[in-house]
Amino acid sequence: GTGPNTAASVLRFVDLPSAVNGRLGLAVQTVAGRRYTLQASADLTALVWDAVPFALTPGGTPAVQNVTAAAETLTLYVETAGPHRFYRVVSP
């Protein structure tokens, strides 16, 4: 989970992805103050996933980054162009 002392605290997408300005918005349940990064793979069962660029706003510049959550939900915006991919959010 995202909060080690709370059984109900899990790292998960909290809403269906939304398309905004040609980008996919992925809303994730987070814990304020914890760091997160976005990874992707073309194969859901892959052992190695790659960090991928994302922006924190629909019009922001995408970059591969670790971001510290400021609230209980964090939305990451990824480009919709390109190959089919699966996404996951990790807390390093």
Secondary structure, DSSP 8 states (H G I E B T S, - for coil): --STT-TT----B-S--EEETTEEEEEEE--TT-EEEEEEESSTT-S--EE--BBSSTTS--B---EE-SSSEEEEEEES-SS--EEEEE--
